Amino acid sequence: MVLGYVVMPEHVHFLVSEPQQETFGDTVHRRTRTRREISFGLTTHEENGQRVWPRNYRQAKGTVVTKDEAWSLANHWIAAWNAHDLDLIMTHYDGAIELISPVAAHLLGTPDGKVAGKPNLGAYFQRGLEAYPELHFLLEDVLLGVNSIVLCYTNQKGTRTAEFMELSASGKVARVVANYSS
């Protein structure tokens, strides 16, 4: 018996009674092909012919992101990067994503440091993961804004980073401006 659930940005946690934990897990496993689908296949629903995130993660125009929403997104984002899982990393981004970063300027040799579109962002992130195989982030703080958050973290080299992330109506990251300590 399902006693309750918690909706996270990319998955749902179910609280089930002891006798049915195995039955529920077996059911989910039979209905999905991989563990990733278990975690990430239960999250979206169809609305007006489009797959959308749960309503509490969709930001209405001018809505302040809640503390729980911000920290949940931040923790999932950090975990995806620390796993070096490009597919998982990319689930956080909108198709029309725009990223501006001095690291992008350096790695891509572009003076404006701009990466536009999800395919280009994926290619850039792949280059970054290859260039920095020891990449690891430690989340320090999350700041809340109107349809935005700022993730403050330290990387494996001790560099402090703050990434401003503007969220789309579906709760995906639509724009990023990355800033680094010197």
N, C-alpha and C positions, 0 to 999 in steps of 0.2 A: 504494500500500500504506500503511495506517495503521500508523505506528511506535509511536504512543503517544498519550495524551490527558491533559488536566488538567481536572478538573471544577471550575468556578467557581460561585458562587451562582446566576447566571442564565444561564449558557451553558457550553459545552464547547469547549476549545481542542484541536484535533487536530494532531498532528505527522505529516505525510505525506511520503513520498519525493518527490523532485523530479519524476520523470516523471508522477506521478499528482496533483499539486497541482491542475492545471487540470481534470482529469477529476473529481476529488472535488468541487471547487468548482462545476463545471457540474451535477453530480448534486444537490448540496444546493440550488443555485439553482432547478433544475427542480422540486424537490419542495417548495419554499416560494414564497410570493408576494412577500415583501418582505425587505429586508435585516434588519429587526428580527426577523422570524421565523427567519432564519438564526441570529442570535445568541441568541434566547431560545426558539426552538421545540425545541431539542435537549436541554432540561435536565430535564424532569420525566419520571417514569414512573408507571405505574398500579400501585397497591398496594391491595388490598382495595376496589377500585372507586373509589379516589380518586387524583387526580393529586398526586404528592408530589415534593419536591426530592430531589436525590441524597442517599444515606444519610449521607455525611460532613458534610452541612450540616444534618442534622436533629439536634436536641439532645435527648438523653435527659434525664429528670428529674435534676437535680443534676449535670449535666456542665459542666465548665469549657470555655469556647469556646477553641479553639486560636488561636495568633497568626495563622496563615495564614487561617483562617476569618474572623477579626475584620477583618484588613486587607483581605481580598478584598471582604467585604460593605461596608466603609467606602469603599473606592475606587470600587466600583460605585455606591454611594449618592451620593457626591460628584459623580461623572461625570453621573449622571442629573439632579441638580439644576443643575449647570453647563450642561447642554444645554437646560435649561428644558423637558424632555420629561415632561409630567405622566403619560402612560401608563407610561413607564419608571420614574418615581419610585414610582408606585403598586405596581409589581411587588414592592417590598420589604416591603409591609405585609400583615398578616393581616386577614381580614374583620372580626374583632372588635376591631380596633385601638382603643386609647385613648391620646390625646395630651394632655399638659398643658403649656401654654406661656404665658408672659406676652405674647408676640407674638400668640397666639391670643386672649387676653383683650382686647388692644387692637384687633385687626382685627375681631373678632366682637362686641365690646362685652359680653362675658360676664365677670363677676368671677372665676370659677373657672378660666378659660382652658382648659377641657376640651373636646375634640373626640372624639366616640365614633362608631365605625363607619367602614368604608372609604368609603362614599359621602359622608359628611360630611367626612371627612378630605380626599378629593379636591376637594370644593368649597372647603374652606379653603385648600388648597395652590394652587388656581387663583386665588383671591383674592390670595394672597401673591405669586404670580408676576406678576400684573397690577399690584399695588401697588409691586413692586420689580423693574422691568424690567432693572436692571443687576445683579441678584442673582448673586453668584459666591462660591463657598466654596473655601477653601484648607485642606486637611486637615493638622493639626499632630500629632495623636497619636491612638492607639486604645488604650483600656484594656480588659482582659479580665476577665470575671466568670463566675459560674455562670449559664448560660443567658442571659447579658447581655453587652453591650459598652457602652462610653462613647466617643462620637466627640467629639474636641476639634478645633475648626476656627475659622477667622476668616472673617467675611463681607466683602463689598466695602466696607463702611464701617470695617473694622478692629475690629468688635465680636467679642470672643472668645466662643465658644459651646461648651458641653458638653451633649451629649444622651445621657442614659441610655436605652438601648434593651433592653428585655426581649424575648427571642426565644421564639416558640412552638415546639412539637415539630417543626414543619415547617421551622424555620429562618427564618420570617418575623418581622418586628418586630410584637409584640403590644401593647407599651406603651412610651410615650416620655415622658420628663420632660425638658424643655428648660430650660437655665439659661444666662443671658447676663451678660457683664461689664457694669458700669455705665458 
